Amino acid sequence: MNHAMSKILTEASLNSPVNLPQSTTSKTDNSKAEQFAQTLVLALLFAIPALICLHAACVGDADIWWHLRTGEWILQHHAIPRVDPYSAPLVGKTWLAYSWLFELIVIKLFYRFGLAGIITYTGAMVLAITVALFHMVRRLQRDFSLVMLLTFTIMYSISRLYTPRPWLFTILFFVLELDILMQARKTGRVRELAWLPLIFALWANVHIQFVNGLFVLGLALVEAVAARWLTDSATRIRPGWMGLSLLGCGLATLANPFGWHIYGVAYDLATQGGALNKVSELQAIPFRTLSDYLILLLAMASTAVLAWKRRFLFFETALLAFAVILSFRSSRDLWVVAIVAAMVLASSLSGSEKAPIYLTRSNTAIAVVLAVFVVLVGFRVMPLSNAQLETQMAKDLPVKAVQEIRAKGYAGPLYNDYSWGGYLIWALRTPVSIDGRQNLYGDPRLDRSAATWNAQPDWASDAQLTSAGTVIGSVKSPLTQLLRMDPKFQLVYEDDLAAVFIARR
């Protein structure tokens, strides 16, 4: 009887479902659910910075307009400018349009979409930077929550740079370079280094700050060489491979219309210290917004993490020191310390094993597609028509004053301030007295213009002002107040933003 009962129970257990497949199925279902949830969260992460960019709708940046005019000049002449065609006092002076490829891109977008094309460029670049940054952080950190937090924090902290400038390409290429280097240092596999020369070939044709990227490669080479004498080195790249990579990238930067002369432009910009005190975007971080304080927090946190480690990491420490100096020297470069901090924190923090990353490459691709869809919907929903953007632009730039000058045909020479020069190059199609290309004008001319517009005691001796036929400036500037009472000039137009004077002959 007992034997028969045992046989029945055995057969029943064999015929009934076992628990192991149920557990495996449950884990699989949970994994798929986590993948789906993380894909949706990732899509939002990718979309939010671009939506912030669209909401800001920055079309009041004056410098984009001289870039557009240069792109137009290139298309008209089928050549790239090598002498200045826009500045009244410097016409014919050597000037290399080192961002020519960026200028071709934005002028094509402007021709196709108008002002919305400028917003399209900025939004697309912000989305690309977010995706690249996530990819770098993810490969250094396994905690999904920490990856998302770091990526969003970095993108929010650099939101003041969401403007239609070529520096967005620099941020993107810097992230890609750092991502490749960190993986090569960690694994010793140098196959990905082959992408770097291509990146630098493009980089050298869109923005002059490719030299920052070369400096990073130099640090990596020094680390690889020093690894022979360091028993606790963090790199697995052999010096030979790192040296070849640096050499290849350096040669790739010469694939530009100006060859090695482009390094002369980089030198001029790096050594022009006077502009740091006069151009707002070149001044130090003002610490007036939350994003500014996040930059400080990121710098402090990454420094603390490196100090806490029991071994000296040469590459990370030297790169962070370089980033801090660059970013706190000029707010335009605050992105450097933000990106480097992301790298340091992602590679140094342990994270939690309770929040693993379930995403596959296909999940990430789906998240990118969803993010693009969300951004396109946002573009349709937000007030981003060309008519609305023109209205917004008129709040920052002297659009109505320019219309008055063109309608009345006021004669030059034109005298203007630094901040509006780039827009006037585009809108008036006449040589300006100064514009945003500070390396072209040099510190003495920048100082002279700033002194005149601030009504310094020798303002009336400015040769460009005394010879001007038309003067356009902010209604709030000290010079404007003096010209109201100057018998040599007549006020012919004024609105809430700008005033126009013509010389009495």
Secondary structure as GFF3:
##gff-version 3
##sequence-region A 1 505
A	DSSP	alpha_helix	2	15	.	.	.	ID=ss1
A	DSSP	alpha_helix	19	56	.	.	.	ID=ss2
A	DSSP	alpha_helix	63	77	.	.	.	ID=ss3
A	DSSP	alpha_helix	100	113	.	.	.	ID=ss4
A	DSSP	alpha_helix	115	140	.	.	.	ID=ss5
A	DSSP	alpha_helix	144	157	.	.	.	ID=ss6
A	DSSP	three_ten_helix	159	161	.	.	.	ID=ss7
A	DSSP	alpha_helix	167	187	.	.	.	ID=ss8
A	DSSP	three_ten_helix	191	194	.	.	.	ID=ss9
A	DSSP	alpha_helix	195	203	.	.	.	ID=ss10
A	DSSP	alpha_helix	210	226	.	.	.	ID=ss11
A	DSSP	alpha_helix	239	253	.	.	.	ID=ss12
A	DSSP	three_ten_helix	259	261	.	.	.	ID=ss13
A	DSSP	alpha_helix	262	271	.	.	.	ID=ss14
A	DSSP	three_ten_helix	274	277	.	.	.	ID=ss15
A	DSSP	three_ten_helix	280	282	.	.	.	ID=ss16
A	DSSP	alpha_helix	290	308	.	.	.	ID=ss17
A	DSSP	alpha_helix	314	329	.	.	.	ID=ss18
A	DSSP	three_ten_helix	331	333	.	.	.	ID=ss19
A	DSSP	alpha_helix	334	348	.	.	.	ID=ss20
A	DSSP	alpha_helix	361	381	.	.	.	ID=ss21
A	DSSP	alpha_helix	386	393	.	.	.	ID=ss22
A	DSSP	alpha_helix	399	408	.	.	.	ID=ss23
A	DSSP	beta_strand	414	415	.	.	.	ID=ss24
A	DSSP	alpha_helix	421	428	.	.	.	ID=ss25
A	DSSP	alpha_helix	438	453	.	.	.	ID=ss26
A	DSSP	three_ten_helix	459	461	.	.	.	ID=ss27
A	DSSP	alpha_helix	463	466	.	.	.	ID=ss28
A	DSSP	beta_strand	470	474	.	.	.	ID=ss29
A	DSSP	alpha_helix	478	483	.	.	.	ID=ss30
A	DSSP	beta_strand	489	494	.	.	.	ID=ss31
A	DSSP	beta_strand	498	503	.	.	.	ID=ss32
###
